[in-house]
Amino acid sequence: MNAPTLKFEQLGLIGCGLMGGSFALALKKAGLVKRVVGYSKSPSTTERARQMGVIDIEAPSALLAVSGADLVLLAVPVSATEATFKAIRHLLSKDTLVMDVGSTKRDVIDAARRVLKDQVGVFVPAHPIAGKELAGVENADPELYYGRQVILTPIERTEPVQLAKATRLWTALGCQVQTMAPEAHDAAYAAVSHLPHMIAFALMNAIADQEHGKEFLSLAGPGFRDFTRIAASDPSVWRDILVSNREELIAQSRLFQRALRAFEAAIADGNPDAVEALVDKASQARSRWRMNANKPHG
Amino acid sequence: MNAPTLKFEQLGLIGCGLMGGSFALALKKAGLVKRVVGYSKSPSTTERARQMGVIDIEAPSALLAVSGADLVLLAVPVSATEATFKAIRHLLSKDTLVMDVGSTKRDVIDAARRVLKDQVGVFVPAHPIAGKELAGVENADPELYYGRQVILTPIERTEPVQLAKATRLWTALGCQVQTMAPEAHDAAYAAVSHLPHMIAFALMNAIADQEHGKEFLSLAGPGFRDFTRIAASDPSVWRDILVSNREELIAQSRLFQRALRAFEAAIADGNPDAVEALVDKASQARSRWRMNANKPHG
């Protein structure tokens, strides 16, 4: 099959932070876009993005960023999705591919259905499994998405041509694209991302609230560094994710606490064999795990 | 003060795994030792250590590794400490510096007092804050300790000359040496190391035990990778640490679970402001944190 060359005239970027800025840079680096028109809620962010060459033109509103765009990316905290769709819907053409990068998908899709109505087919919900704890356009990186998984969660009304375009786009950026149902996505990421974030946040707070917390922290080493890296994540982004996916998250948290109590019981009993069996199981599961193990091309 | 050159005739290494092997390699690289005589419970480990040049001579017993040594390192799971002291005490001279590398200190010191009795002053309890999830002599690395903190927890009977020797030795390996009370050590590391390990183990088990656990794991990304790295740690080492420091560990686990429930409550209430305040506190604490912030030389 000879697909037409993948090339966009204009990316309308709404949200010029780490995720959005990195997407713009990656697209430019791959030669996939002619111009990037960007909008951020804070004018100083938009200006900084232009100064850095992340975007080419500053738009004074989300609507104007979308005007003339054949590709639109929403890179805003998930709770801002509905308001953003409302702001841009009047200038969305039926040929425009619209995506987001949110870590939860059901709430984003609900917002899209409510606002876009008949136009919802242009929206391809996307979640690139990438990020870093340093937010902001200053940390935008054209390689952020390279080699990562991207989960697309189309609904029955998603237009096949837009889904195909989205798949080609992320593949061209070096990503492994996987399609799954929004519900399955939210359940899986509650377990492997949202819960680990909540745990890391809670651990930091538990230590910080102790009398000797500061001293304890000064003694922490590389294990602690890696374990808590995600605790430095952006508060407004993670506020929205945790609240939005609360049912799955709390269900996963309960399973985790049950597993934690199994450790506590074995430890309190002073039962080394039981403790070793629990650690061994975890250690084997983690040693076997490989990131992107289901990479389509080996 | 003109201290005599720090140089040892013979390191008696008991336990030729990751920690012990890395110590021998670091000592050799720094030119601080003439020969390394090593013993491991498993003869094949000892042989492998010699083949790799980690040790120079294989000893058929812990006692024979110590024979003629002016420096002894115990690098065994902490529960093996007492038996090891019993095996070597008859050949310990009063000039020999004896150290361990255990992650808990009160239990190790109790074992030393019980077995070494009058000789306990030669023992300087040590905990280098270093490691990796790949155990075994194959992963020994002369740089493992470089730039890391080392906590020494002397007791009132520890000989000052041995403590000074230990401090010079670790400093010569590029470590930042800090002295603290064994109780303070065990409380601090329950919070910043033992609890994070137990949490990472419990999370792996909670996911692995679910119906869709395997699928969930295949979707996990770099946040999960770093968060769970410590879950791959050595089961026999961590069995001992968790059991040995159980009181402090369970106390810390309770504080953590209280912090976790604060998140769950705010999330279940659908209260984004409360969730953001909790995340913000954690994110700020983690963003401010620097490893080795109390590095003595800047």
Chai-1 contact restraints between the chains, C-beta under 6 A:
chainA,res_idxA,chainB,res_idxB,connection_type,confidence,min_distance_angstrom,max_distance_angstrom,comment,restraint_id
A,I129,B,G221,contact,1.0,0.0,6.0,A-B,restraint_1
A,A188,B,F216,contact,1.0,0.0,6.0,A-B,restraint_2
A,A188,B,L219,contact,1.0,0.0,6.0,A-B,restraint_3
A,A191,B,I207,contact,1.0,0.0,6.0,A-B,restraint_4
A,A191,B,F216,contact,1.0,0.0,6.0,A-B,restraint_5
A,V192,B,F216,contact,1.0,0.0,6.0,A-B,restraint_6
A,V192,B,A220,contact,1.0,0.0,6.0,A-B,restraint_7
A,V192,B,F224,contact,1.0,0.0,6.0,A-B,restraint_8
A,S193,B,G223,contact,1.0,0.0,6.0,A-B,restraint_9
A,P196,B,F224,contact,1.0,0.0,6.0,A-B,restraint_10
A,P196,B,F227,contact,1.0,0.0,6.0,A-B,restraint_11
A,M198,B,F263,contact,1.0,0.0,6.0,A-B,restraint_12
A,F201,B,V279,contact,1.0,0.0,6.0,A-B,restraint_13
A,F201,B,A282,contact,1.0,0.0,6.0,A-B,restraint_14
A,A202,B,A259,contact,1.0,0.0,6.0,A-B,restraint_15
A,A202,B,L260,contact,1.0,0.0,6.0,A-B,restraint_16
A,A202,B,F263,contact,1.0,0.0,6.0,A-B,restraint_17
A,L203,B,F256,contact,1.0,0.0,6.0,A-B,restraint_18
A,M204,B,A282,contact,1.0,0.0,6.0,A-B,restraint_19
A,M204,B,A285,contact,1.0,0.0,6.0,A-B,restraint_20
A,M204,B,R286,contact,1.0,0.0,6.0,A-B,restraint_21
A,N205,B,A259,contact,1.0,0.0,6.0,A-B,restraint_22
A,N205,B,K281,contact,1.0,0.0,6.0,A-B,restraint_23
A,N205,B,A282,contact,1.0,0.0,6.0,A-B,restraint_24
A,A206,B,L255,contact,1.0,0.0,6.0,A-B,restraint_25
A,A206,B,F256,contact,1.0,0.0,6.0,A-B,restraint_26
A,A206,B,A259,contact,1.0,0.0,6.0,A-B,restraint_27
A,I207,B,A191,contact,1.0,0.0,6.0,A-B,restraint_28
A,A208,B,A285,contact,1.0,0.0,6.0,A-B,restraint_29
A,F216,B,A188,contact,1.0,0.0,6.0,A-B,restraint_30
A,F216,B,A191,contact,1.0,0.0,6.0,A-B,restraint_31
A,F216,B,V192,contact,1.0,0.0,6.0,A-B,restraint_32
A,L217,B,W289,contact,1.0,0.0,6.0,A-B,restraint_33
A,S218,B,A293,contact,1.0,0.0,6.0,A-B,restraint_34
A,S218,B,N294,contact,1.0,0.0,6.0,A-B,restraint_35
A,L219,B,A188,contact,1.0,0.0,6.0,A-B,restraint_36
A,A220,B,V192,contact,1.0,0.0,6.0,A-B,restraint_37
A,G221,B,I129,contact,1.0,0.0,6.0,A-B,restraint_38
A,G223,B,S193,contact,1.0,0.0,6.0,A-B,restraint_39
A,G223,B,I230,contact,1.0,0.0,6.0,A-B,restraint_40
A,F224,B,V192,contact,1.0,0.0,6.0,A-B,restraint_41
A,F224,B,P196,contact,1.0,0.0,6.0,A-B,restraint_42
A,R225,B,M291,contact,1.0,0.0,6.0,A-B,restraint_43
A,D226,B,D226,contact,1.0,0.0,6.0,A-B,restraint_44
A,D226,B,R229,contact,1.0,0.0,6.0,A-B,restraint_45
A,F227,B,P196,contact,1.0,0.0,6.0,A-B,restraint_46
A,F227,B,F227,contact,1.0,0.0,6.0,A-B,restraint_47
A,F227,B,I230,contact,1.0,0.0,6.0,A-B,restraint_48
A,T228,B,R286,contact,1.0,0.0,6.0,A-B,restraint_49
A,R229,B,D226,contact,1.0,0.0,6.0,A-B,restraint_50
A,I230,B,G223,contact,1.0,0.0,6.0,A-B,restraint_51
A,I230,B,F227,contact,1.0,0.0,6.0,A-B,restraint_52
A,A231,B,A282,contact,1.0,0.0,6.0,A-B,restraint_53
A,A231,B,R286,contact,1.0,0.0,6.0,A-B,restraint_54
A,A232,B,S283,contact,1.0,0.0,6.0,A-B,restraint_55
A,A232,B,R286,contact,1.0,0.0,6.0,A-B,restraint_56
A,A232,B,S287,contact,1.0,0.0,6.0,A-B,restraint_57
A,P235,B,E276,contact,1.0,0.0,6.0,A-B,restraint_58
A,P235,B,V279,contact,1.0,0.0,6.0,A-B,restraint_59
A,P235,B,D280,contact,1.0,0.0,6.0,A-B,restraint_60
A,P235,B,S283,contact,1.0,0.0,6.0,A-B,restraint_61
A,W238,B,V279,contact,1.0,0.0,6.0,A-B,restraint_62
A,R239,B,P272,contact,1.0,0.0,6.0,A-B,restraint_63
A,R239,B,V275,contact,1.0,0.0,6.0,A-B,restraint_64
A,R239,B,E276,contact,1.0,0.0,6.0,A-B,restraint_65
A,R239,B,V279,contact,1.0,0.0,6.0,A-B,restraint_66
A,L242,B,I267,contact,1.0,0.0,6.0,A-B,restraint_67
A,L242,B,V275,contact,1.0,0.0,6.0,A-B,restraint_68
A,V243,B,I267,contact,1.0,0.0,6.0,A-B,restraint_69
A,V243,B,P272,contact,1.0,0.0,6.0,A-B,restraint_70
A,V243,B,V275,contact,1.0,0.0,6.0,A-B,restraint_71
A,R246,B,I267,contact,1.0,0.0,6.0,A-B,restraint_72
A,I250,B,E264,contact,1.0,0.0,6.0,A-B,restraint_73
A,L255,B,A206,contact,1.0,0.0,6.0,A-B,restraint_74
A,F256,B,L203,contact,1.0,0.0,6.0,A-B,restraint_75
A,F256,B,A206,contact,1.0,0.0,6.0,A-B,restraint_76
A,A259,B,A202,contact,1.0,0.0,6.0,A-B,restraint_77
A,A259,B,N205,contact,1.0,0.0,6.0,A-B,restraint_78
A,A259,B,A206,contact,1.0,0.0,6.0,A-B,restraint_79
A,L260,B,A202,contact,1.0,0.0,6.0,A-B,restraint_80
A,F263,B,M198,contact,1.0,0.0,6.0,A-B,restraint_81
A,F263,B,A202,contact,1.0,0.0,6.0,A-B,restraint_82
A,E264,B,I250,contact,1.0,0.0,6.0,A-B,restraint_83
A,I267,B,L242,contact,1.0,0.0,6.0,A-B,restraint_84
A,I267,B,V243,contact,1.0,0.0,6.0,A-B,restraint_85
A,I267,B,R246,contact,1.0,0.0,6.0,A-B,restraint_86
A,P272,B,R239,contact,1.0,0.0,6.0,A-B,restraint_87
A,P272,B,V243,contact,1.0,0.0,6.0,A-B,restraint_88
A,V275,B,R239,contact,1.0,0.0,6.0,A-B,restraint_89
A,V275,B,L242,contact,1.0,0.0,6.0,A-B,restraint_90
A,V275,B,V243,contact,1.0,0.0,6.0,A-B,restraint_91
A,E276,B,P235,contact,1.0,0.0,6.0,A-B,restraint_92
A,E276,B,R239,contact,1.0,0.0,6.0,A-B,restraint_93
A,V279,B,F201,contact,1.0,0.0,6.0,A-B,restraint_94
A,V279,B,P235,contact,1.0,0.0,6.0,A-B,restraint_95
A,V279,B,W238,contact,1.0,0.0,6.0,A-B,restraint_96
A,V279,B,R239,contact,1.0,0.0,6.0,A-B,restraint_97
A,D280,B,P235,contact,1.0,0.0,6.0,A-B,restraint_98
A,K281,B,N205,contact,1.0,0.0,6.0,A-B,restraint_99
A,A282,B,F201,contact,1.0,0.0,6.0,A-B,restraint_100
A,A282,B,M204,contact,1.0,0.0,6.0,A-B,restraint_101
A,A282,B,N205,contact,1.0,0.0,6.0,A-B,restraint_102
A,A282,B,A231,contact,1.0,0.0,6.0,A-B,restraint_103
A,S283,B,A232,contact,1.0,0.0,6.0,A-B,restraint_104
A,S283,B,P235,contact,1.0,0.0,6.0,A-B,restraint_105
A,A285,B,M204,contact,1.0,0.0,6.0,A-B,restraint_106
A,A285,B,A208,contact,1.0,0.0,6.0,A-B,restraint_107
A,R286,B,M204,contact,1.0,0.0,6.0,A-B,restraint_108
A,R286,B,T228,contact,1.0,0.0,6.0,A-B,restraint_109
A,R286,B,A231,contact,1.0,0.0,6.0,A-B,restraint_110
A,R286,B,A232,contact,1.0,0.0,6.0,A-B,restraint_111
A,S287,B,A232,contact,1.0,0.0,6.0,A-B,restraint_112
A,W289,B,L217,contact,1.0,0.0,6.0,A-B,restraint_113
A,M291,B,R225,contact,1.0,0.0,6.0,A-B,restraint_114
A,A293,B,S218,contact,1.0,0.0,6.0,A-B,restraint_115
A,N294,B,S218,contact,1.0,0.0,6.0,A-B,restraint_116
